[in-house]
Amino acid sequence: MRILVRRSCALRVLGLMLLLCAPASAVTIDWTAIGDPGNACDTQSQGCFGAVGHGYQISTYEVTNAQYAEFLNAVADTDANGLYHTNMGTGLGGITRSGSAGSHAYAPVAGREDRPVNYVSWYDALRFANWLHNGQPDTGSQSAATTEAGSYTFSGTTAVGTRNANATIVLPTEDEWYKAAYYAVSSTSYFDYPAGFDVQTVCASPSALPNTATCNGAGLQPVGSYTGSASPYGTFDQGGNVWEWTETASGGALVMRGGSYATNAANLAAASQISNFAGLQDSWFGFRVAAVVPVPEPGTGLLVAVGLLGLCGARRRERGTK
């Protein structure tokens, strides 16, 4: 089992070098670099997708129950905006909640830590991105410094507009998501399915076999379980597991890509997309994040900024209910 949550201090670049200190139990994202900026789009019946004018990074895996539980423990003592759906603790969900409002505590269900988080709305995904953008503060509540501002600005329960100019960690646009799933730099062309094939993906149990995924009722699986089915760039599960929210709006709803554990294999194709209203939460719905500035690991040359900007000293708050 991969360790998707570890202790670390992270660096972030935002025009100039800034040092950000993550909590002691920090969420660490595995990033995949997406290059070849300025690539042409892929023409489909719904439009032309995948053209991106900038380099960026996208999370190699979908956001997991373990990662989302860390987020909830940092900001959802009262959970005023419903970041936790009660179905997360039952059936196909993967996170439990204990305690009462004001002292809620969250934990991933044993054995489901590395499954993709589900029952998340588009708003939940944007708030998670804001939290990462803001350095993963552990305040216990939602505020402008944690979830309500940053890469996106919220007014009440509603996100205002698109990503802000200073955004760092974001929900990928449909084009950013599409390029990471289907584009091949070597041929500057697109595959029809996200594991580097033009033939339909096979719905199957996890294995190292190529062009396989969890779909057609095969059930939720730990992220990255289909080790022989990475996209050309090296991302996993952009086909199957959960439909993934994108930042892109279409006809008053938000575009989702990738199909899910419950859909047939045709929904994993580049030609398939759906749209849903931003507030919906379902067992089929999850997400991954993207970084639109470099996100270096500790140990790189950027650590020289530590001497200029100070050493990190933040530590996770202790909660009496945990």
BATOR-741486 format. One record per residue (C-alpha): residue in three letters; x, y, z. Coordinates in steps of 0.5 Angstrom, whole numbers. Example, Ala and Ser with C-alpha at 12.3 -4.5 7.8 and 13.67 -1.06 7.14 Angstrom:
<sites>
<aa = ala | X = 25 | Y = -9 | Z = 16>
<aa = ser | X = 27 | Y = -2 | Z = 14>
</sites>
This chain:
<sites>
<aa = met | X = 0 | Y = 0 | Z = 0>
<aa = arg | X = 3 | Y = 7 | Z = -2>
<aa = ile | X = 3 | Y = 12 | Z = 4>
<aa = leu | X = -1 | Y = 18 | Z = 1>
<aa = val | X = 0 | Y = 22 | Z = 7>
<aa = arg | X = 6 | Y = 23 | Z = 10>
<aa = arg | X = 10 | Y = 28 | Z = 15>
<aa = ser | X = 13 | Y = 34 | Z = 11>
<aa = cys | X = 14 | Y = 41 | Z = 10>
<aa = ala | X = 13 | Y = 43 | Z = 2>
<aa = leu | X = 15 | Y = 49 | Z = -2>
<aa = arg | X = 11 | Y = 53 | Z = -7>
<aa = val | X = 13 | Y = 58 | Z = -13>
<aa = leu | X = 8 | Y = 63 | Z = -14>
<aa = gly | X = 12 | Y = 68 | Z = -18>
<aa = leu | X = 17 | Y = 69 | Z = -13>
<aa = met | X = 20 | Y = 63 | Z = -8>
<aa = leu | X = 15 | Y = 63 | Z = -2>
<aa = leu | X = 16 | Y = 58 | Z = 3>
<aa = leu | X = 10 | Y = 54 | Z = 6>
<aa = cys | X = 10 | Y = 50 | Z = 12>
<aa = ala | X = 5 | Y = 44 | Z = 12>
<aa = pro | X = 2 | Y = 41 | Z = 18>
<aa = ala | X = 6 | Y = 35 | Z = 21>
<aa = ser | X = 1 | Y = 30 | Z = 18>
<aa = ala | X = 1 | Y = 33 | Z = 11>
<aa = val | X = -3 | Y = 31 | Z = 5>
<aa = thr | X = 3 | Y = 30 | Z = 0>
<aa = ile | X = 1 | Y = 30 | Z = -7>
<aa = asp | X = 4 | Y = 25 | Z = -12>
<aa = trp | X = 5 | Y = 30 | Z = -19>
<aa = thr | X = 6 | Y = 28 | Z = -26>
<aa = ala | X = 9 | Y = 33 | Z = -30>
<aa = ile | X = 5 | Y = 35 | Z = -37>
<aa = gly | X = 9 | Y = 39 | Z = -42>
<aa = asp | X = 9 | Y = 40 | Z = -49>
<aa = pro | X = 5 | Y = 47 | Z = -48>
<aa = gly | X = 1 | Y = 50 | Z = -54>
<aa = asn | X = -1 | Y = 43 | Z = -57>
<aa = ala | X = -7 | Y = 42 | Z = -62>
<aa = cys | X = -14 | Y = 40 | Z = -59>
<aa = asp | X = -17 | Y = 34 | Z = -61>
<aa = thr | X = -23 | Y = 34 | Z = -65>
<aa = gln | X = -29 | Y = 30 | Z = -62>
<aa = ser | X = -37 | Y = 31 | Z = -63>
<aa = gln | X = -38 | Y = 35 | Z = -57>
<aa = gly | X = -32 | Y = 40 | Z = -59>
<aa = cys | X = -25 | Y = 40 | Z = -59>
<aa = phe | X = -21 | Y = 38 | Z = -53>
<aa = gly | X = -14 | Y = 38 | Z = -50>
<aa = ala | X = -11 | Y = 44 | Z = -52>
<aa = val | X = -7 | Y = 47 | Z = -46>
<aa = gly | X = -2 | Y = 53 | Z = -47>
<aa = his | X = 2 | Y = 52 | Z = -41>
<aa = gly | X = 6 | Y = 47 | Z = -37>
<aa = tyr | X = 3 | Y = 44 | Z = -31>
<aa = gln | X = 2 | Y = 38 | Z = -26>
<aa = ile | X = -3 | Y = 34 | Z = -25>
<aa = ser | X = -4 | Y = 29 | Z = -19>
<aa = thr | X = -2 | Y = 22 | Z = -21>
<aa = tyr | X = -8 | Y = 19 | Z = -17>
<aa = glu | X = -15 | Y = 21 | Z = -15>
<aa = val | X = -15 | Y = 24 | Z = -9>
<aa = thr | X = -16 | Y = 19 | Z = -3>
<aa = asn | X = -20 | Y = 18 | Z = 3>
<aa = ala | X = -14 | Y = 18 | Z = 7>
<aa = gln | X = -12 | Y = 25 | Z = 4>
<aa = tyr | X = -19 | Y = 28 | Z = 4>
<aa = ala | X = -20 | Y = 26 | Z = 12>
<aa = glu | X = -14 | Y = 30 | Z = 13>
<aa = phe | X = -17 | Y = 36 | Z = 10>
<aa = leu | X = -24 | Y = 35 | Z = 14>
<aa = asn | X = -20 | Y = 34 | Z = 21>
<aa = ala | X = -16 | Y = 41 | Z = 19>
<aa = val | X = -22 | Y = 45 | Z = 17>
<aa = ala | X = -29 | Y = 41 | Z = 19>
<aa = asp | X = -30 | Y = 41 | Z = 26>
<aa = thr | X = -37 | Y = 44 | Z = 25>
<aa = asp | X = -37 | Y = 43 | Z = 18>
<aa = ala | X = -41 | Y = 49 | Z = 16>
<aa = asn | X = -41 | Y = 48 | Z = 9>
<aa = gly | X = -42 | Y = 40 | Z = 9>
<aa = leu | X = -36 | Y = 38 | Z = 6>
<aa = tyr | X = -37 | Y = 31 | Z = 9>
<aa = his | X = -43 | Y = 27 | Z = 6>
<aa = thr | X = -46 | Y = 22 | Z = 11>
<aa = asn | X = -46 | Y = 17 | Z = 6>
<aa = met | X = -38 | Y = 17 | Z = 6>
<aa = gly | X = -39 | Y = 13 | Z = 13>
<aa = thr | X = -44 | Y = 8 | Z = 10>
<aa = gly | X = -44 | Y = 3 | Z = 4>
<aa = leu | X = -39 | Y = 5 | Z = -2>
<aa = gly | X = -36 | Y = 11 | Z = 2>
<aa = gly | X = -29 | Y = 11 | Z = 6>
<aa = ile | X = -29 | Y = 16 | Z = 12>
<aa = thr | X = -33 | Y = 16 | Z = 18>
<aa = arg | X = -34 | Y = 22 | Z = 23>
<aa = ser | X = -35 | Y = 22 | Z = 30>
<aa = gly | X = -36 | Y = 27 | Z = 36>
<aa = ser | X = -41 | Y = 33 | Z = 35>
<aa = ala | X = -41 | Y = 39 | Z = 32>
<aa = gly | X = -36 | Y = 43 | Z = 34>
<aa = ser | X = -31 | Y = 37 | Z = 35>
<aa = his | X = -32 | Y = 33 | Z = 30>
<aa = ala | X = -26 | Y = 28 | Z = 28>
<aa = tyr | X = -26 | Y = 24 | Z = 22>
<aa = ala | X = -22 | Y = 17 | Z = 20>
<aa = pro | X = -21 | Y = 13 | Z = 13>
<aa = val | X = -25 | Y = 7 | Z = 14>
<aa = ala | X = -20 | Y = 1 | Z = 15>
<aa = gly | X = -18 | Y = -2 | Z = 8>
<aa = arg | X = -21 | Y = 4 | Z = 4>
<aa = glu | X = -15 | Y = 9 | Z = 6>
<aa = asp | X = -13 | Y = 9 | Z = -2>
<aa = arg | X = -19 | Y = 9 | Z = -5>
<aa = pro | X = -22 | Y = 15 | Z = -9>
<aa = val | X = -26 | Y = 19 | Z = -4>
<aa = asn | X = -33 | Y = 20 | Z = -7>
<aa = tyr | X = -39 | Y = 23 | Z = -5>
<aa = val | X = -36 | Y = 30 | Z = -6>
<aa = ser | X = -39 | Y = 36 | Z = -10>
<aa = trp | X = -36 | Y = 41 | Z = -14>
<aa = tyr | X = -35 | Y = 46 | Z = -9>
<aa = asp | X = -32 | Y = 41 | Z = -4>
<aa = ala | X = -27 | Y = 40 | Z = -9>
<aa = leu | X = -25 | Y = 47 | Z = -10>
<aa = arg | X = -25 | Y = 48 | Z = -3>
<aa = phe | X = -20 | Y = 42 | Z = -2>
<aa = ala | X = -16 | Y = 46 | Z = -8>
<aa = asn | X = -16 | Y = 52 | Z = -4>
<aa = trp | X = -14 | Y = 49 | Z = 3>
<aa = leu | X = -8 | Y = 46 | Z = -1>
<aa = his | X = -6 | Y = 53 | Z = -4>
<aa = asn | X = -6 | Y = 56 | Z = 3>
<aa = gly | X = -1 | Y = 51 | Z = 6>
<aa = gln | X = -6 | Y = 46 | Z = 9>
<aa = pro | X = -8 | Y = 50 | Z = 15>
<aa = asp | X = -10 | Y = 47 | Z = 21>
<aa = thr | X = -16 | Y = 52 | Z = 24>
<aa = gly | X = -21 | Y = 47 | Z = 25>
<aa = ser | X = -26 | Y = 51 | Z = 21>
<aa = gln | X = -27 | Y = 54 | Z = 14>
<aa = ser | X = -25 | Y = 61 | Z = 13>
<aa = ala | X = -22 | Y = 66 | Z = 8>
<aa = ala | X = -15 | Y = 63 | Z = 10>
<aa = thr | X = -17 | Y = 56 | Z = 9>
<aa = thr | X = -22 | Y = 54 | Z = 4>
<aa = glu | X = -26 | Y = 60 | Z = 2>
<aa = ala | X = -21 | Y = 64 | Z = -2>
<aa = gly | X = -14 | Y = 62 | Z = -5>
<aa = ser | X = -15 | Y = 59 | Z = -12>
<aa = tyr | X = -22 | Y = 60 | Z = -12>
<aa = thr | X = -27 | Y = 65 | Z = -8>
<aa = phe | X = -33 | Y = 63 | Z = -5>
<aa = ser | X = -39 | Y = 68 | Z = -3>
<aa = gly | X = -43 | Y = 64 | Z = 2>
<aa = thr | X = -44 | Y = 57 | Z = -1>
<aa = thr | X = -42 | Y = 59 | Z = -8>
<aa = ala | X = -36 | Y = 60 | Z = -12>
<aa = val | X = -35 | Y = 66 | Z = -16>
<aa = gly | X = -32 | Y = 66 | Z = -23>
<aa = thr | X = -26 | Y = 61 | Z = -25>
<aa = arg | X = -19 | Y = 60 | Z = -22>
<aa = asn | X = -16 | Y = 67 | Z = -19>
<aa = ala | X = -10 | Y = 70 | Z = -22>
<aa = asn | X = -5 | Y = 67 | Z = -17>
<aa = ala | X = -8 | Y = 60 | Z = -16>
<aa = thr | X = -3 | Y = 55 | Z = -15>
<aa = ile | X = -7 | Y = 48 | Z = -14>
<aa = val | X = -13 | Y = 48 | Z = -18>
<aa = leu | X = -19 | Y = 43 | Z = -20>
<aa = pro | X = -16 | Y = 42 | Z = -27>
<aa = thr | X = -20 | Y = 45 | Z = -33>
<aa = glu | X = -23 | Y = 40 | Z = -38>
<aa = asp | X = -17 | Y = 41 | Z = -43>
<aa = glu | X = -12 | Y = 40 | Z = -37>
<aa = trp | X = -15 | Y = 33 | Z = -35>
<aa = tyr | X = -16 | Y = 31 | Z = -42>
<aa = lys | X = -9 | Y = 32 | Z = -45>
<aa = ala | X = -7 | Y = 29 | Z = -39>
<aa = ala | X = -11 | Y = 23 | Z = -40>
<aa = tyr | X = -11 | Y = 22 | Z = -48>
<aa = tyr | X = -5 | Y = 26 | Z = -51>
<aa = ala | X = 2 | Y = 23 | Z = -53>
<aa = val | X = 8 | Y = 27 | Z = -54>
<aa = ser | X = 12 | Y = 22 | Z = -58>
<aa = ser | X = 6 | Y = 23 | Z = -63>
<aa = thr | X = 3 | Y = 29 | Z = -62>
<aa = ser | X = -4 | Y = 26 | Z = -62>
<aa = tyr | X = -9 | Y = 23 | Z = -58>
<aa = phe | X = -11 | Y = 16 | Z = -56>
<aa = asp | X = -18 | Y = 14 | Z = -56>
<aa = tyr | X = -18 | Y = 11 | Z = -49>
<aa = pro | X = -14 | Y = 13 | Z = -43>
<aa = ala | X = -9 | Y = 8 | Z = -42>
<aa = gly | X = -5 | Y = 9 | Z = -49>
<aa = phe | X = -10 | Y = 5 | Z = -53>
<aa = asp | X = -15 | Y = 6 | Z = -59>
<aa = val | X = -19 | Y = 0 | Z = -57>
<aa = gln | X = -24 | Y = 0 | Z = -52>
<aa = thr | X = -21 | Y = -1 | Z = -45>
<aa = val | X = -23 | Y = -8 | Z = -41>
<aa = cys | X = -27 | Y = -8 | Z = -35>
<aa = ala | X = -23 | Y = -12 | Z = -30>
<aa = ser | X = -20 | Y = -14 | Z = -23>
<aa = pro | X = -14 | Y = -10 | Z = -21>
<aa = ser | X = -8 | Y = -13 | Z = -25>
<aa = ala | X = -1 | Y = -11 | Z = -29>
<aa = leu | X = -5 | Y = -12 | Z = -35>
<aa = pro | X = -5 | Y = -6 | Z = -40>
<aa = asn | X = -11 | Y = -3 | Z = -42>
<aa = thr | X = -16 | Y = -5 | Z = -36>
<aa = ala | X = -20 | Y = -1 | Z = -31>
<aa = thr | X = -25 | Y = -2 | Z = -26>
<aa = cys | X = -32 | Y = -1 | Z = -29>
<aa = asn | X = -38 | Y = -4 | Z = -31>
<aa = gly | X = -40 | Y = -6 | Z = -24>
<aa = ala | X = -33 | Y = -8 | Z = -22>
<aa = gly | X = -33 | Y = -4 | Z = -15>
<aa = leu | X = -28 | Y = 2 | Z = -13>
<aa = gln | X = -21 | Y = 0 | Z = -12>
<aa = pro | X = -15 | Y = 3 | Z = -9>
<aa = val | X = -12 | Y = 8 | Z = -14>
<aa = gly | X = -6 | Y = 6 | Z = -18>
<aa = ser | X = -9 | Y = -1 | Z = -18>
<aa = tyr | X = -8 | Y = -2 | Z = -25>
<aa = thr | X = -1 | Y = -2 | Z = -26>
<aa = gly | X = 0 | Y = -3 | Z = -33>
<aa = ser | X = -6 | Y = 2 | Z = -35>
<aa = ala | X = -2 | Y = 9 | Z = -34>
<aa = ser | X = -4 | Y = 14 | Z = -39>
<aa = pro | X = 2 | Y = 16 | Z = -44>
<aa = tyr | X = 4 | Y = 21 | Z = -39>
<aa = gly | X = 4 | Y = 16 | Z = -33>
<aa = thr | X = -3 | Y = 18 | Z = -29>
<aa = phe | X = -7 | Y = 13 | Z = -27>
<aa = asp | X = -15 | Y = 12 | Z = -26>
<aa = gln | X = -17 | Y = 17 | Z = -31>
<aa = gly | X = -21 | Y = 12 | Z = -34>
<aa = gly | X = -26 | Y = 8 | Z = -29>
<aa = asn | X = -26 | Y = 8 | Z = -21>
<aa = val | X = -30 | Y = 15 | Z = -20>
<aa = trp | X = -32 | Y = 20 | Z = -25>
<aa = glu | X = -28 | Y = 26 | Z = -24>
<aa = trp | X = -30 | Y = 34 | Z = -23>
<aa = thr | X = -27 | Y = 39 | Z = -28>
<aa = glu | X = -27 | Y = 46 | Z = -27>
<aa = thr | X = -30 | Y = 47 | Z = -34>
<aa = ala | X = -38 | Y = 49 | Z = -34>
<aa = ser | X = -42 | Y = 47 | Z = -39>
<aa = gly | X = -50 | Y = 49 | Z = -40>
<aa = gly | X = -50 | Y = 51 | Z = -33>
<aa = ala | X = -47 | Y = 45 | Z = -30>
<aa = leu | X = -40 | Y = 42 | Z = -29>
<aa = val | X = -36 | Y = 37 | Z = -34>
<aa = met | X = -34 | Y = 31 | Z = -31>
<aa = arg | X = -29 | Y = 26 | Z = -35>
<aa = gly | X = -27 | Y = 19 | Z = -34>
<aa = gly | X = -33 | Y = 14 | Z = -33>
<aa = ser | X = -33 | Y = 10 | Z = -26>
<aa = tyr | X = -33 | Y = 3 | Z = -23>
<aa = ala | X = -41 | Y = 3 | Z = -25>
<aa = thr | X = -41 | Y = 5 | Z = -32>
<aa = asn | X = -39 | Y = 1 | Z = -38>
<aa = ala | X = -33 | Y = 2 | Z = -42>
<aa = ala | X = -35 | Y = 6 | Z = -47>
<aa = asn | X = -36 | Y = 12 | Z = -42>
<aa = leu | X = -28 | Y = 12 | Z = -41>
<aa = ala | X = -27 | Y = 14 | Z = -48>
<aa = ala | X = -24 | Y = 21 | Z = -50>
<aa = ala | X = -31 | Y = 22 | Z = -54>
<aa = ser | X = -35 | Y = 21 | Z = -47>
<aa = gln | X = -37 | Y = 27 | Z = -42>
<aa = ile | X = -42 | Y = 28 | Z = -37>
<aa = ser | X = -44 | Y = 35 | Z = -34>
<aa = asn | X = -47 | Y = 35 | Z = -27>
<aa = phe | X = -50 | Y = 41 | Z = -22>
<aa = ala | X = -44 | Y = 43 | Z = -17>
<aa = gly | X = -48 | Y = 41 | Z = -11>
<aa = leu | X = -49 | Y = 34 | Z = -13>
<aa = gln | X = -45 | Y = 29 | Z = -9>
<aa = asp | X = -46 | Y = 21 | Z = -11>
<aa = ser | X = -42 | Y = 15 | Z = -10>
<aa = trp | X = -39 | Y = 16 | Z = -17>
<aa = phe | X = -36 | Y = 23 | Z = -16>
<aa = gly | X = -29 | Y = 24 | Z = -14>
<aa = phe | X = -23 | Y = 29 | Z = -17>
<aa = arg | X = -16 | Y = 30 | Z = -18>
<aa = val | X = -12 | Y = 36 | Z = -17>
<aa = ala | X = -7 | Y = 40 | Z = -22>
<aa = ala | X = -2 | Y = 45 | Z = -20>
<aa = val | X = -1 | Y = 51 | Z = -25>
<aa = val | X = 6 | Y = 53 | Z = -22>
<aa = pro | X = 12 | Y = 48 | Z = -20>
<aa = val | X = 11 | Y = 44 | Z = -14>
<aa = pro | X = 18 | Y = 42 | Z = -12>
<aa = glu | X = 20 | Y = 37 | Z = -7>
<aa = pro | X = 24 | Y = 38 | Z = 0>
<aa = gly | X = 31 | Y = 37 | Z = -2>
<aa = thr | X = 32 | Y = 41 | Z = -8>
<aa = gly | X = 35 | Y = 48 | Z = -9>
<aa = leu | X = 29 | Y = 52 | Z = -7>
<aa = leu | X = 31 | Y = 50 | Z = 0>
<aa = val | X = 36 | Y = 56 | Z = 0>
<aa = ala | X = 29 | Y = 60 | Z = 1>
<aa = val | X = 29 | Y = 57 | Z = 8>
<aa = gly | X = 34 | Y = 62 | Z = 11>
<aa = leu | X = 31 | Y = 68 | Z = 8>
<aa = leu | X = 24 | Y = 66 | Z = 9>
<aa = gly | X = 24 | Y = 62 | Z = 16>
<aa = leu | X = 24 | Y = 55 | Z = 19>
<aa = cys | X = 17 | Y = 52 | Z = 19>
<aa = gly | X = 14 | Y = 51 | Z = 26>
<aa = ala | X = 7 | Y = 49 | Z = 25>
<aa = arg | X = 4 | Y = 43 | Z = 28>
<aa = arg | X = -2 | Y = 39 | Z = 28>
<aa = arg | X = -7 | Y = 42 | Z = 33>
<aa = glu | X = -9 | Y = 36 | Z = 38>
<aa = arg | X = -16 | Y = 35 | Z = 39>
<aa = gly | X = -19 | Y = 32 | Z = 45>
<aa = thr | X = -24 | Y = 27 | Z = 41>
<aa = lys | X = -18 | Y = 24 | Z = 37>
</sites>
